[in-house]
């Protein structure tokens, strides 16, 4: 073993388990380490610092170790400025490009650290021609001549940390509760919603049609009407079944209140789509009195922005649905900077899609009856998500009740 480099870490690296992950990763990958300096914070708010010499079996092994440790927030002590290579064509990425995480990221140019704007995972870092700014850029937006960051030299990230002074709920990333939602858990989520608004940020809902199927529609609509939810990301299904229920009293042809199938009710969602088509849009259906209640009704009445992203399996779809996936993705990105908290309820694909666009510091609560949905979301990079195993029908009424109780105090 002759190839060695020094790395450093700082922050709440002990409480967050970052130091442990770093050392385990080195050994798991066949490397070795020597701790050269380790300063431990003594008070709850104090940070710690470590400088570690990493040795690999060869240069390739060392590079692989350093790359893995970078994802834990480690950075090379002998940091160099980033390497920039111009893109040779639209959407053609230079070889060896740096692929972003969703953690806050800085790059070094001219011996100065520059914050990377619009950070999200699996993007490129493109630097402005004057080299004064940088932003995370999806491959689909890459233009010929854009200056792209290559490799990890001169790049540092800030993973989520846990200080001993924080409450446990503030750092539940990667946690999935197999219990039914307890009053305590729901109260903490309600408190986070209220605190998010106090910070001047918005709360978004990523919702699936199970919100309607499980009878949570009224509680969910109330949260829009009362201003607890500010943005809606969903698909054709949630909007269609919400409208179906409020026009015909069914969802997928079933009477939600009685649980009984309605004769020929399987046609109702198509009738619902047709009525909105006839009106011209959901907004026009509300304005003309065709649609008088429900989640989409409340969004229109309160001017809540919504993005309905289409799918290949959609019926219709509704005229408001964006059928071009890339256009829908861009539309969602418009609202991400305003968001401080996201509720992801009963929709795996939309949750993963929105999660991929979120910075790691956005509080994310994912609720689904299937624990594997929560696991898949976290496995695909949304490690800050809090998982609650529940159906929407139980979750929404409890959450609304807790919000009301907190507001009364």
Beta strands, then each sheet from edge to edge (+ up, - down):
strand 1: 3-11
strand 2: 32-39
strand 3: 48-56
strand 4: 75-76
strand 5: 83-86
strand 6: 104-109
strand 7: 112-117
strand 8: 124-127
strand 9: 134-137
strand 10: 147-150
strand 11: 155-158
strand 12: 175-177
strand 13: 202-207
strand 14: 231-235
strand 15: 250-251
strand 16: 254-255
strand 17: 305-309
strand 18: 339-345
strand 19: 363-368
strand 20: 385-389
sheet 1: 2+ 3- 1+ 4-
sheet 2: 5+ 10- 8+ 9- 7- 6+ 11-
sheet 3: 12+ 20+ 19+ 18+ 13+ 14+ 17+
sheet 4: 15+ 16-
end
